[in-house]
C-alpha cells in the first residue's frame, strides 16, 4: 500500500508537469506569443490560472467530484503500479527536447485496454483530418481578406483583436482542460474531496506560473515557427477554430482523444491554405514543416503503443482485457 501511494504521487506529479508543459502550449502558445510584448509573464500566468481554477471547479461540481469531465468512464480507477509512472517520465523526457507528442496516448496507454486505445486512436485520427480540413477551408476564406504573413491591421481594429485574444484564449483553455485534465486525473480517485481538489489546483497553478516564466519552453517553438502566430489577429482566429473543433469532439462522446493531433492537424491545414493563396509562400517550405510535426506525432504514438504492448504482453500478460 505504501509503494502504491508513492507511485501515485510520482505518477501524478510527473503527469501534471508533462501535460501542462507539453500540451498546454497548444492552447496557451499563441496567447503567450501574442501577449508577452504587452504584459508581464505573471499577469498572463495569473489569468490562465484563474480560468483553470474555474474550469476544474466546474468539472468537479458538475460531474460529482470528477475533474476529468467524465473522460475516464471507460478507464476505471486502478491501483497505481511502477509502470504507470514510467509513461509520464518518458513524456517528460520528450517534452524537454521539444517533441510535441500526444500525452493522451503516452499516459493513458498505461491504463487503457487495447480496445479503448484503438478507439482513442481512431477518434484522434479523425480529429486530425477534420481539423486540417476545417482549417484549410477557413484560411482559404481568411486569405481572401487578409495576409497573415504581415500584421497589417487597421488602427481602429487593433483594440478589438487584442481583446479578442483574451476571450478566445480563455474559451480554448477551458475546452482543452475538459479534454486533457483526464491525462492527469487518471492517477487520482474518480471522485475527489475538496481537500484533494485544492491540492490539485495549487499544483497546477504552480506549474502554470513556471511555464509562463520560461515562456512556454522548448515546445513553444512548434507554435512560433508557424506563420503569424505572434500576431493578435492570427492568434484569435487559431484559437476560435481550434476551440470549435475540440468542443465538437467533447460533445460527441466521452472517449479521450489526442488534442495534440487536432492541434497539429489545424496548423497543417492552415499552413497549406496560406501557401495555396500566397504565391510568395512556397510549398517547398510548408511540407518539410508539417511533415516534421507529423513524424514527431508518429514517434510519440509508436512509444505509446510500445508501452501498452509491454504492459499487456510482458508485465501483466494475463490482463489483456
C-alpha positions as protocol buffer text, in pm:
chain_id: "A"
residue {
  index: 1
  type: UNK
  ca { x: 0 y: 0 z: 0 }
}
residue {
  index: 2
  type: UNK
  ca { x: 286 y: 237 z: 83 }
}
residue {
  index: 3
  type: UNK
  ca { x: 452 y: 174 z: -253 }
}
residue {
  index: 4
  type: UNK
  ca { x: 121 y: 229 z: -431 }
}
residue {
  index: 5
  type: UNK
  ca { x: 92 y: 571 z: -266 }
}
residue {
  index: 6
  type: UNK
  ca { x: 449 y: 656 z: -367 }
}
residue {
  index: 7
  type: UNK
  ca { x: 382 y: 550 z: -728 }
}
residue {
  index: 8
  type: UNK
  ca { x: 60 y: 753 z: -726 }
}
residue {
  index: 9
  type: UNK
  ca { x: 234 y: 1070 z: -606 }
}
residue {
  index: 10
  type: UNK
  ca { x: 522 y: 1028 z: -852 }
}
residue {
  index: 11
  type: UNK
  ca { x: 291 y: 946 z: -1143 }
}
residue {
  index: 12
  type: UNK
  ca { x: 57 y: 1235 z: -1068 }
}
residue {
  index: 13
  type: UNK
  ca { x: 343 y: 1484 z: -1024 }
}
residue {
  index: 14
  type: UNK
  ca { x: 519 y: 1379 z: -1345 }
}
residue {
  index: 15
  type: UNK
  ca { x: 195 y: 1362 z: -1545 }
}
residue {
  index: 16
  type: UNK
  ca { x: 91 y: 1706 z: -1421 }
}
residue {
  index: 17
  type: UNK
  ca { x: 418 y: 1864 z: -1522 }
}
residue {
  index: 18
  type: UNK
  ca { x: 440 y: 1679 z: -1853 }
}
residue {
  index: 19
  type: UNK
  ca { x: 84 y: 1754 z: -1960 }
}
residue {
  index: 20
  type: UNK
  ca { x: 94 y: 2121 z: -1860 }
}
residue {
  index: 21
  type: UNK
  ca { x: 442 y: 2172 z: -2010 }
}
residue {
  index: 22
  type: UNK
  ca { x: 375 y: 1977 z: -2331 }
}
residue {
  index: 23
  type: UNK
  ca { x: 8 y: 2004 z: -2423 }
}
residue {
  index: 24
  type: UNK
  ca { x: -90 y: 2338 z: -2269 }
}
residue {
  index: 25
  type: UNK
  ca { x: 126 y: 2516 z: -2525 }
}
residue {
  index: 26
  type: UNK
  ca { x: -129 y: 2408 z: -2787 }
}
residue {
  index: 27
  type: UNK
  ca { x: -379 y: 2642 z: -2624 }
}
residue {
  index: 28
  type: UNK
  ca { x: -158 y: 2896 z: -2449 }
}
residue {
  index: 29
  type: UNK
  ca { x: 121 y: 2914 z: -2705 }
}
residue {
  index: 30
  type: UNK
  ca { x: -43 y: 3172 z: -2929 }
}
residue {
  index: 31
  type: UNK
  ca { x: -158 y: 3358 z: -2616 }
}
residue {
  index: 32
  type: UNK
  ca { x: 199 y: 3379 z: -2486 }
}
residue {
  index: 33
  type: UNK
  ca { x: 340 y: 3469 z: -2828 }
}
residue {
  index: 34
  type: UNK
  ca { x: 93 y: 3750 z: -2893 }
}
residue {
  index: 35
  type: UNK
  ca { x: 80 y: 3898 z: -2541 }
}
residue {
  index: 36
  type: UNK
  ca { x: 430 y: 3873 z: -2392 }
}
residue {
  index: 37
  type: UNK
  ca { x: 527 y: 4203 z: -2555 }
}
residue {
  index: 38
  type: UNK
  ca { x: 249 y: 4388 z: -2375 }
}
residue {
  index: 39
  type: UNK
  ca { x: 211 y: 4213 z: -2038 }
}
residue {
  index: 40
  type: UNK
  ca { x: 434 y: 4071 z: -1766 }
}
residue {
  index: 41
  type: UNK
  ca { x: 458 y: 3694 z: -1759 }
}
residue {
  index: 42
  type: UNK
  ca { x: 297 y: 3673 z: -1414 }
}
residue {
  index: 43
  type: UNK
  ca { x: -5 y: 3872 z: -1531 }
}
residue {
  index: 44
  type: UNK
  ca { x: -60 y: 3625 z: -1813 }
}
residue {
  index: 45
  type: UNK
  ca { x: 2 y: 3330 z: -1579 }
}
residue {
  index: 46
  type: UNK
  ca { x: -247 y: 3467 z: -1328 }
}
residue {
  index: 47
  type: UNK
  ca { x: -514 y: 3500 z: -1596 }
}
residue {
  index: 48
  type: UNK
  ca { x: -459 y: 3144 z: -1721 }
}
residue {
  index: 49
  type: UNK
  ca { x: -460 y: 3012 z: -1363 }
}
residue {
  index: 50
  type: UNK
  ca { x: -792 y: 3184 z: -1288 }
}
residue {
  index: 51
  type: UNK
  ca { x: -958 y: 3018 z: -1588 }
}
residue {
  index: 52
  type: UNK
  ca { x: -803 y: 2684 z: -1493 }
}
residue {
  index: 53
  type: UNK
  ca { x: -931 y: 2704 z: -1134 }
}
residue {
  index: 54
  type: UNK
  ca { x: -1282 y: 2787 z: -1252 }
}
residue {
  index: 55
  type: UNK
  ca { x: -1275 y: 2508 z: -1511 }
}
residue {
  index: 56
  type: UNK
  ca { x: -1161 y: 2248 z: -1257 }
}
residue {
  index: 57
  type: UNK
  ca { x: -1416 y: 2366 z: -1004 }
}
residue {
  index: 58
  type: UNK
  ca { x: -1694 y: 2348 z: -1262 }
}
residue {
  index: 59
  type: UNK
  ca { x: -1599 y: 1998 z: -1370 }
}
residue {
  index: 60
  type: UNK
  ca { x: -1572 y: 1886 z: -1007 }
}
residue {
  index: 61
  type: UNK
  ca { x: -1916 y: 2030 z: -929 }
}
residue {
  index: 62
  type: UNK
  ca { x: -2091 y: 1917 z: -1248 }
}
residue {
  index: 63
  type: UNK
  ca { x: -1954 y: 1560 z: -1259 }
}
residue {
  index: 64
  type: UNK
  ca { x: -1981 y: 1467 z: -894 }
}
residue {
  index: 65
  type: UNK
  ca { x: -1620 y: 1525 z: -797 }
}
residue {
  index: 66
  type: UNK
  ca { x: -1470 y: 1414 z: -1128 }
}
residue {
  index: 67
  type: UNK
  ca { x: -1237 y: 1684 z: -1264 }
}
residue {
  index: 68
  type: UNK
  ca { x: -1186 y: 1488 z: -1588 }
}
residue {
  index: 69
  type: UNK
  ca { x: -1532 y: 1592 z: -1716 }
}
residue {
  index: 70
  type: UNK
  ca { x: -1630 y: 1225 z: -1745 }
}
residue {
  index: 71
  type: UNK
  ca { x: -1344 y: 1142 z: -1984 }
}
residue {
  index: 72
  type: UNK
  ca { x: -1237 y: 841 z: -1775 }
}
residue {
  index: 73
  type: UNK
  ca { x: -1565 y: 649 z: -1763 }
}
residue {
  index: 74
  type: UNK
  ca { x: -1413 y: 384 z: -1993 }
}
residue {
  index: 75
  type: UNK
  ca { x: -1091 y: 368 z: -1792 }
}
residue {
  index: 76
  type: UNK
  ca { x: -1177 y: 257 z: -1437 }
}
residue {
  index: 77
  type: UNK
  ca { x: -952 y: 354 z: -1148 }
}
residue {
  index: 78
  type: UNK
  ca { x: -659 y: 119 z: -1099 }
}
residue {
  index: 79
  type: UNK
  ca { x: -415 y: 70 z: -817 }
}
residue {
  index: 80
  type: UNK
  ca { x: -110 y: 262 z: -936 }
}
residue {
  index: 81
  type: UNK
  ca { x: 196 y: 50 z: -1012 }
}
residue {
  index: 82
  type: UNK
  ca { x: 551 y: 140 z: -1108 }
}
residue {
  index: 83
  type: UNK
  ca { x: 487 y: 110 z: -1479 }
}
residue {
  index: 84
  type: UNK
  ca { x: 210 y: 371 z: -1458 }
}
residue {
  index: 85
  type: UNK
  ca { x: 472 y: 624 z: -1351 }
}
residue {
  index: 86
  type: UNK
  ca { x: 703 y: 531 z: -1638 }
}
residue {
  index: 87
  type: UNK
  ca { x: 473 y: 679 z: -1905 }
}
residue {
  index: 88
  type: UNK
  ca { x: 479 y: 1041 z: -1781 }
}
residue {
  index: 89
  type: UNK
  ca { x: 853 y: 1007 z: -1716 }
}
residue {
  index: 90
  type: UNK
  ca { x: 903 y: 925 z: -2085 }
}
residue {
  index: 91
  type: UNK
  ca { x: 670 y: 1210 z: -2177 }
}
residue {
  index: 92
  type: UNK
  ca { x: 871 y: 1445 z: -1957 }
}
residue {
  index: 93
  type: UNK
  ca { x: 1190 y: 1344 z: -2138 }
}
residue {
  index: 94
  type: UNK
  ca { x: 1034 y: 1402 z: -2481 }
}
residue {
  index: 95
  type: UNK
  ca { x: 895 y: 1736 z: -2363 }
}
residue {
  index: 96
  type: UNK
  ca { x: 1238 y: 1855 z: -2257 }
}
residue {
  index: 97
  type: UNK
  ca { x: 1372 y: 1803 z: -2609 }
}
residue {
  index: 98
  type: UNK
  ca { x: 1074 y: 1979 z: -2769 }
}
residue {
  index: 99
  type: UNK
  ca { x: 882 y: 1688 z: -2926 }
}
residue {
  index: 100
  type: UNK
  ca { x: 503 y: 1756 z: -2945 }
}
residue {
  index: 101
  type: UNK
  ca { x: 387 y: 1402 z: -2869 }
}
residue {
  index: 102
  type: UNK
  ca { x: 38 y: 1306 z: -2757 }
}
residue {
  index: 103
  type: UNK
  ca { x: 10 y: 1296 z: -2381 }
}
residue {
  index: 104
  type: UNK
  ca { x: -322 y: 1116 z: -2417 }
}
residue {
  index: 105
  type: UNK
  ca { x: -158 y: 818 z: -2584 }
}
residue {
  index: 106
  type: UNK
  ca { x: 159 y: 820 z: -2375 }
}
residue {
  index: 107
  type: UNK
  ca { x: -13 y: 849 z: -2036 }
}
residue {
  index: 108
  type: UNK
  ca { x: -347 y: 675 z: -2084 }
}
residue {
  index: 109
  type: UNK
  ca { x: -191 y: 385 z: -2276 }
}
residue {
  index: 110
  type: UNK
  ca { x: -57 y: 258 z: -1944 }
}
residue {
  index: 111
  type: UNK
  ca { x: -413 y: 238 z: -1807 }
}
residue {
  index: 112
  type: UNK
  ca { x: -639 y: 169 z: -2104 }
}
residue {
  index: 113
  type: UNK
  ca { x: -727 y: -166 z: -2256 }
}
residue {
  index: 114
  type: UNK
  ca { x: -625 y: -227 z: -2615 }
}
residue {
  index: 115
  type: UNK
  ca { x: -987 y: -185 z: -2723 }
}
residue {
  index: 116
  type: UNK
  ca { x: -1013 y: 161 z: -2566 }
}
residue {
  index: 117
  type: UNK
  ca { x: -670 y: 258 z: -2702 }
}
residue {
  index: 118
  type: UNK
  ca { x: -779 y: 162 z: -3052 }
}
residue {
  index: 119
  type: UNK
  ca { x: -1093 y: 376 z: -3023 }
}
residue {
  index: 120
  type: UNK
  ca { x: -888 y: 666 z: -2888 }
}
residue {
  index: 121
  type: UNK
  ca { x: -655 y: 636 z: -3186 }
}
residue {
  index: 122
  type: UNK
  ca { x: -941 y: 634 z: -3437 }
}
residue {
  index: 123
  type: UNK
  ca { x: -1103 y: 937 z: -3278 }
}
residue {
  index: 124
  type: UNK
  ca { x: -770 y: 1121 z: -3281 }
}
residue {
  index: 125
  type: UNK
  ca { x: -704 y: 1037 z: -3647 }
}
residue {
  index: 126
  type: UNK
  ca { x: -1050 y: 1168 z: -3737 }
}
residue {
  index: 127
  type: UNK
  ca { x: -975 y: 1477 z: -3525 }
}
residue {
  index: 128
  type: UNK
  ca { x: -651 y: 1538 z: -3713 }
}
residue {
  index: 129
  type: UNK
  ca { x: -822 y: 1509 z: -4050 }
}
residue {
  index: 130
  type: UNK
  ca { x: -1124 y: 1719 z: -3954 }
}
residue {
  index: 131
  type: UNK
  ca { x: -907 y: 1993 z: -3801 }
}
residue {
  index: 132
  type: UNK
  ca { x: -686 y: 2004 z: -4111 }
}
residue {
  index: 133
  type: UNK
  ca { x: -988 y: 2022 z: -4342 }
}
residue {
  index: 134
  type: UNK
  ca { x: -1171 y: 2288 z: -4139 }
}
residue {
  index: 135
  type: UNK
  ca { x: -852 y: 2492 z: -4105 }
}
residue {
  index: 136
  type: UNK
  ca { x: -775 y: 2470 z: -4476 }
}
residue {
  index: 137
  type: UNK
  ca { x: -1124 y: 2586 z: -4576 }
}
residue {
  index: 138
  type: UNK
  ca { x: -1132 y: 2857 z: -4309 }
}
residue {
  index: 139
  type: UNK
  ca { x: -794 y: 3003 z: -4402 }
}
residue {
  index: 140
  type: UNK
  ca { x: -867 y: 2991 z: -4772 }
}
residue {
  index: 141
  type: UNK
  ca { x: -1158 y: 3221 z: -4687 }
}
residue {
  index: 142
  type: UNK
  ca { x: -946 y: 3429 z: -4449 }
}
residue {
  index: 143
  type: UNK
  ca { x: -672 y: 3470 z: -4711 }
}
residue {
  index: 144
  type: UNK
  ca { x: -924 y: 3641 z: -4940 }
}
residue {
  index: 145
  type: UNK
  ca { x: -928 y: 3933 z: -4699 }
}
residue {
  index: 146
  type: UNK
  ca { x: -602 y: 3938 z: -4502 }
}
residue {
  index: 147
  type: UNK
  ca { x: -239 y: 3838 z: -4542 }
}
residue {
  index: 148
  type: UNK
  ca { x: -125 y: 3666 z: -4224 }
}
residue {
  index: 149
  type: UNK
  ca { x: 240 y: 3696 z: -4314 }
}
residue {
  index: 150
  type: UNK
  ca { x: 212 y: 4058 z: -4207 }
}
residue {
  index: 151
  type: UNK
  ca { x: 46 y: 4226 z: -3910 }
}
residue {
  index: 152
  type: UNK
  ca { x: -146 y: 4470 z: -4125 }
}
residue {
  index: 153
  type: UNK
  ca { x: -445 y: 4575 z: -3914 }
}
residue {
  index: 154
  type: UNK
  ca { x: -641 y: 4896 z: -3946 }
}
residue {
  index: 155
  type: UNK
  ca { x: -580 y: 5115 z: -3641 }
}
residue {
  index: 156
  type: UNK
  ca { x: -948 y: 5110 z: -3541 }
}
residue {
  index: 157
  type: UNK
  ca { x: -940 y: 4727 z: -3518 }
}
residue {
  index: 158
  type: UNK
  ca { x: -622 y: 4693 z: -3313 }
}
residue {
  index: 159
  type: UNK
  ca { x: -803 y: 4709 z: -2980 }
}
residue {
  index: 160
  type: UNK
  ca { x: -1064 y: 4460 z: -3096 }
}
residue {
  index: 161
  type: UNK
  ca { x: -810 y: 4195 z: -3194 }
}
residue {
  index: 162
  type: UNK
  ca { x: -603 y: 4241 z: -2881 }
}
residue {
  index: 163
  type: UNK
  ca { x: -908 y: 4196 z: -2659 }
}
residue {
  index: 164
  type: UNK
  ca { x: -1027 y: 3904 z: -2869 }
}
residue {
  index: 165
  type: UNK
  ca { x: -710 y: 3713 z: -2785 }
}
residue {
  index: 166
  type: UNK
  ca { x: -802 y: 3723 z: -2416 }
}
residue {
  index: 167
  type: UNK
  ca { x: -1155 y: 3597 z: -2475 }
}
residue {
  index: 168
  type: UNK
  ca { x: -1073 y: 3332 z: -2734 }
}
residue {
  index: 169
  type: UNK
  ca { x: -773 y: 3205 z: -2535 }
}
residue {
  index: 170
  type: UNK
  ca { x: -987 y: 3172 z: -2223 }
}
residue {
  index: 171
  type: UNK
  ca { x: -1253 y: 2971 z: -2408 }
}
residue {
  index: 172
  type: UNK
  ca { x: -996 y: 2750 z: -2577 }
}
residue {
  index: 173
  type: UNK
  ca { x: -810 y: 2693 z: -2249 }
}
residue {
  index: 174
  type: UNK
  ca { x: -1135 y: 2584 z: -2081 }
}
residue {
  index: 175
  type: UNK
  ca { x: -1236 y: 2346 z: -2360 }
}
residue {
  index: 176
  type: UNK
  ca { x: -886 y: 2199 z: -2374 }
}
residue {
  index: 177
  type: UNK
  ca { x: -884 y: 2140 z: -1998 }
}
residue {
  index: 178
  type: UNK
  ca { x: -1210 y: 1947 z: -2028 }
}
residue {
  index: 179
  type: UNK
  ca { x: -1021 y: 1705 z: -2256 }
}
residue {
  index: 180
  type: UNK
  ca { x: -670 y: 1679 z: -2119 }
}
residue {
  index: 181
  type: UNK
  ca { x: -713 y: 1701 z: -1743 }
}
residue {
  index: 182
  type: UNK
  ca { x: -808 y: 1332 z: -1778 }
}
residue {
  index: 183
  type: UNK
  ca { x: -442 y: 1258 z: -1854 }
}
residue {
  index: 184
  type: UNK
  ca { x: -353 y: 1371 z: -1502 }
}
residue {
  index: 185
  type: UNK
  ca { x: -672 y: 1276 z: -1318 }
}
residue {
  index: 186
  type: UNK
  ca { x: -623 y: 913 z: -1424 }
}
residue {
  index: 187
  type: UNK
  ca { x: -381 y: 882 z: -1128 }
}
residue {
  index: 188
  type: UNK
  ca { x: -645 y: 1004 z: -882 }
}
residue {
  index: 189
  type: UNK
  ca { x: -972 y: 866 z: -746 }
}
residue {
  index: 190
  type: UNK
  ca { x: -1258 y: 938 z: -983 }
}
residue {
  index: 191
  type: UNK
  ca { x: -1432 y: 1146 z: -714 }
}
residue {
  index: 192
  type: UNK
  ca { x: -1211 y: 1398 z: -533 }
}
residue {
  index: 193
  type: UNK
  ca { x: -1288 y: 1551 z: -195 }
}
residue {
  index: 194
  type: UNK
  ca { x: -1248 y: 1927 z: -150 }
}
residue {
  index: 195
  type: UNK
  ca { x: -903 y: 1900 z: 11 }
}
residue {
  index: 196
  type: UNK
  ca { x: -760 y: 1696 z: -276 }
}
residue {
  index: 197
  type: UNK
  ca { x: -922 y: 1932 z: -527 }
}
residue {
  index: 198
  type: UNK
  ca { x: -747 y: 2230 z: -366 }
}
residue {
  index: 199
  type: UNK
  ca { x: -414 y: 2044 z: -370 }
}
residue {
  index: 200
  type: UNK
  ca { x: -457 y: 1973 z: -742 }
}
residue {
  index: 201
  type: UNK
  ca { x: -546 y: 2335 z: -812 }
}
residue {
  index: 202
  type: UNK
  ca { x: -243 y: 2456 z: -618 }
}
residue {
  index: 203
  type: UNK
  ca { x: -7 y: 2224 z: -802 }
}
residue {
  index: 204
  type: UNK
  ca { x: -146 y: 2314 z: -1144 }
}
residue {
  index: 205
  type: UNK
  ca { x: -122 y: 2686 z: -1064 }
}
residue {
  index: 206
  type: UNK
  ca { x: 245 y: 2650 z: -967 }
}
residue {
  index: 207
  type: UNK
  ca { x: 312 y: 2464 z: -1292 }
}
residue {
  index: 208
  type: UNK
  ca { x: 139 y: 2730 z: -1498 }
}
residue {
  index: 209
  type: UNK
  ca { x: 341 y: 3008 z: -1340 }
}
residue {
  index: 210
  type: UNK
  ca { x: 660 y: 2817 z: -1416 }
}
residue {
  index: 211
  type: UNK
  ca { x: 560 y: 2757 z: -1779 }
}
residue {
  index: 212
  type: UNK
  ca { x: 481 y: 3125 z: -1830 }
}
residue {
  index: 213
  type: UNK
  ca { x: 807 y: 3219 z: -1659 }
}
residue {
  index: 214
  type: UNK
  ca { x: 1007 y: 3016 z: -1916 }
}
residue {
  index: 215
  type: UNK
  ca { x: 775 y: 3146 z: -2194 }
}
residue {
  index: 216
  type: UNK
  ca { x: 650 y: 2803 z: -2294 }
}
residue {
  index: 217
  type: UNK
  ca { x: 981 y: 2621 z: -2301 }
}
residue {
  index: 218
  type: UNK
  ca { x: 1123 y: 2422 z: -2596 }
}
residue {
  index: 219
  type: UNK
  ca { x: 783 y: 2303 z: -2721 }
}
residue {
  index: 220
  type: UNK
  ca { x: 681 y: 2667 z: -2786 }
}
residue {
  index: 221
  type: UNK
  ca { x: 898 y: 2655 z: -3099 }
}
residue {
  index: 222
  type: UNK
  ca { x: 627 y: 2444 z: -3268 }
}
residue {
  index: 223
  type: UNK
  ca { x: 397 y: 2746 z: -3241 }
}
residue {
  index: 224
  type: UNK
  ca { x: 647 y: 3024 z: -3309 }
}
residue {
  index: 225
  type: UNK
  ca { x: 775 y: 2874 z: -3636 }
}
residue {
  index: 226
  type: UNK
  ca { x: 428 y: 2890 z: -3790 }
}
residue {
  index: 227
  type: UNK
  ca { x: 322 y: 3193 z: -3992 }
}
residue {
  index: 228
  type: UNK
  ca { x: 196 y: 3496 z: -3798 }
}
residue {
  index: 229
  type: UNK
  ca { x: 130 y: 3324 z: -3464 }
}
residue {
  index: 230
  type: UNK
  ca { x: 275 y: 3626 z: -3280 }
}
residue {
  index: 231
  type: UNK
  ca { x: 0 y: 3849 z: -3420 }
}
residue {
  index: 232
  type: UNK
  ca { x: -317 y: 3906 z: -3214 }
}
residue {
  index: 233
  type: UNK
  ca { x: -543 y: 3866 z: -3514 }
}
residue {
  index: 234
  type: UNK
  ca { x: -391 y: 3534 z: -3622 }
}
residue {
  index: 235
  type: UNK
  ca { x: -385 y: 3406 z: -3265 }
}
residue {
  index: 236
  type: UNK
  ca { x: -755 y: 3482 z: -3227 }
}
residue {
  index: 237
  type: UNK
  ca { x: -852 y: 3301 z: -3546 }
}
residue {
  index: 238
  type: UNK
  ca { x: -644 y: 2996 z: -3449 }
}
residue {
  index: 239
  type: UNK
  ca { x: -799 y: 2991 z: -3101 }
}
residue {
  index: 240
  type: UNK
  ca { x: -1158 y: 3011 z: -3224 }
}
residue {
  index: 241
  type: UNK
  ca { x: -1124 y: 2735 z: -3484 }
}
residue {
  index: 242
  type: UNK
  ca { x: -926 y: 2506 z: -3255 }
}
residue {
  index: 243
  type: UNK
  ca { x: -1172 y: 2555 z: -2968 }
}
residue {
  index: 244
  type: UNK
  ca { x: -1464 y: 2489 z: -3200 }
}
residue {
  index: 245
  type: UNK
  ca { x: -1320 y: 2156 z: -3318 }
}
residue {
  index: 246
  type: UNK
  ca { x: -1235 y: 2048 z: -2962 }
}
residue {
  index: 247
  type: UNK
  ca { x: -1582 y: 2144 z: -2840 }
}
residue {
  index: 248
  type: UNK
  ca { x: -1738 y: 1933 z: -3115 }
}
residue {
  index: 249
  type: UNK
  ca { x: -1544 y: 1625 z: -3007 }
}
residue {
  index: 250
  type: UNK
  ca { x: -1612 y: 1699 z: -2640 }
}
residue {
  index: 251
  type: UNK
  ca { x: -1984 y: 1684 z: -2708 }
}
residue {
  index: 252
  type: UNK
  ca { x: -1955 y: 1387 z: -2945 }
}
residue {
  index: 253
  type: UNK
  ca { x: -1875 y: 1128 z: -2675 }
}
residue {
  index: 254
  type: UNK
  ca { x: -1679 y: 1078 z: -2353 }
}
residue {
  index: 255
  type: UNK
  ca { x: -1389 y: 893 z: -2518 }
}
residue {
  index: 256
  type: UNK
  ca { x: -1047 y: 1056 z: -2462 }
}
residue {
  index: 257
  type: UNK
  ca { x: -862 y: 1178 z: -2768 }
}
residue {
  index: 258
  type: UNK
  ca { x: -532 y: 1340 z: -2857 }
}
residue {
  index: 259
  type: UNK
  ca { x: -567 y: 1717 z: -2863 }
}
residue {
  index: 260
  type: UNK
  ca { x: -210 y: 1727 z: -2993 }
}
residue {
  index: 261
  type: UNK
  ca { x: -319 y: 1554 z: -3313 }
}
residue {
  index: 262
  type: UNK
  ca { x: -607 y: 1801 z: -3353 }
}
residue {
  index: 263
  type: UNK
  ca { x: -373 y: 2095 z: -3296 }
}
residue {
  index: 264
  type: UNK
  ca { x: -109 y: 1975 z: -3542 }
}
residue {
  index: 265
  type: UNK
  ca { x: -381 y: 1898 z: -3796 }
}
residue {
  index: 266
  type: UNK
  ca { x: -513 y: 2251 z: -3760 }
}
residue {
  index: 267
  type: UNK
  ca { x: -170 y: 2405 z: -3812 }
}
residue {
  index: 268
  type: UNK
  ca { x: -114 y: 2175 z: -4110 }
}
residue {
  index: 269
  type: UNK
  ca { x: -435 y: 2285 z: -4281 }
}
residue {
  index: 270
  type: UNK
  ca { x: -362 y: 2649 z: -4201 }
}
residue {
  index: 271
  type: UNK
  ca { x: -11 y: 2643 z: -4347 }
}
residue {
  index: 272
  type: UNK
  ca { x: -130 y: 2468 z: -4663 }
}
residue {
  index: 273
  type: UNK
  ca { x: -407 y: 2724 z: -4710 }
}
residue {
  index: 274
  type: UNK
  ca { x: -170 y: 3018 z: -4664 }
}
residue {
  index: 275
  type: UNK
  ca { x: 73 y: 2862 z: -4912 }
}
residue {
  index: 276
  type: UNK
  ca { x: -204 y: 2797 z: -5163 }
}
residue {
  index: 277
  type: UNK
  ca { x: -326 y: 3156 z: -5154 }
}
residue {
  index: 278
  type: UNK
  ca { x: 10 y: 3332 z: -5130 }
}
residue {
  index: 279
  type: UNK
  ca { x: 235 y: 3293 z: -5432 }
}
residue {
  index: 280
  type: UNK
  ca { x: 535 y: 3419 z: -5237 }
}
residue {
  index: 281
  type: UNK
  ca { x: 490 y: 3143 z: -4978 }
}
residue {
  index: 282
  type: UNK
  ca { x: 647 y: 2831 z: -5126 }
}
residue {
  index: 283
  type: UNK
  ca { x: 503 y: 2483 z: -5073 }
}
residue {
  index: 284
  type: UNK
  ca { x: 860 y: 2359 z: -5057 }
}
residue {
  index: 285
  type: UNK
  ca { x: 887 y: 2531 z: -4720 }
}
residue {
  index: 286
  type: UNK
  ca { x: 550 y: 2407 z: -4592 }
}
residue {
  index: 287
  type: UNK
  ca { x: 580 y: 2033 z: -4648 }
}
residue {
  index: 288
  type: UNK
  ca { x: 903 y: 1984 z: -4450 }
}
residue {
  index: 289
  type: UNK
  ca { x: 750 y: 2192 z: -4170 }
}
residue {
  index: 290
  type: UNK
  ca { x: 426 y: 1998 z: -4138 }
}
residue {
  index: 291
  type: UNK
  ca { x: 599 y: 1669 z: -4218 }
}
residue {
  index: 292
  type: UNK
  ca { x: 837 y: 1719 z: -3926 }
}
residue {
  index: 293
  type: UNK
  ca { x: 546 y: 1770 z: -3685 }
}
residue {
  index: 294
  type: UNK
  ca { x: 367 y: 1464 z: -3822 }
}
residue {
  index: 295
  type: UNK
  ca { x: 675 y: 1244 z: -3781 }
}
residue {
  index: 296
  type: UNK
  ca { x: 707 y: 1361 z: -3420 }
}
residue {
  index: 297
  type: UNK
  ca { x: 346 y: 1258 z: -3358 }
}
residue {
  index: 298
  type: UNK
  ca { x: 402 y: 917 z: -3514 }
}
residue {
  index: 299
  type: UNK
  ca { x: 712 y: 875 z: -3298 }
}
residue {
  index: 300
  type: UNK
  ca { x: 508 y: 952 z: -2986 }
}
residue {
  index: 301
  type: UNK
  ca { x: 238 y: 709 z: -3096 }
}
residue {
  index: 302
  type: UNK
  ca { x: 499 y: 438 z: -3151 }
}
residue {
  index: 303
  type: UNK
  ca { x: 628 y: 488 z: -2797 }
}
residue {
  index: 304
  type: UNK
  ca { x: 270 y: 475 z: -2664 }
}
residue {
  index: 305
  type: UNK
  ca { x: 192 y: 151 z: -2846 }
}
residue {
  index: 306
  type: UNK
  ca { x: 518 y: 8 z: -2717 }
}
residue {
  index: 307
  type: UNK
  ca { x: 415 y: 93 z: -2362 }
}
residue {
  index: 308
  type: UNK
  ca { x: 73 y: -68 z: -2385 }
}
residue {
  index: 309
  type: UNK
  ca { x: 211 y: -381 z: -2554 }
}
residue {
  index: 310
  type: UNK
  ca { x: 483 y: -413 z: -2292 }
}
residue {
  index: 311
  type: UNK
  ca { x: 229 y: -384 z: -2012 }
}
residue {
  index: 312
  type: UNK
  ca { x: -19 y: -632 z: -2159 }
}
residue {
  index: 313
  type: UNK
  ca { x: 225 y: -886 z: -2307 }
}
residue {
  index: 314
  type: UNK
  ca { x: 528 y: -869 z: -2078 }
}
residue {
  index: 315
  type: UNK
  ca { x: 446 y: -712 z: -1742 }
}
residue {
  index: 316
  type: UNK
  ca { x: 94 y: -845 z: -1691 }
}
residue {
  index: 317
  type: UNK
  ca { x: 34 y: -1086 z: -1980 }
}
residue {
  index: 318
  type: UNK
  ca { x: -278 y: -1230 z: -1822 }
}
residue {
  index: 319
  type: UNK
  ca { x: -451 y: -896 z: -1808 }
}
residue {
  index: 320
  type: UNK
  ca { x: -512 y: -835 z: -2177 }
}
residue {
  index: 321
  type: UNK
  ca { x: -868 y: -713 z: -2150 }
}
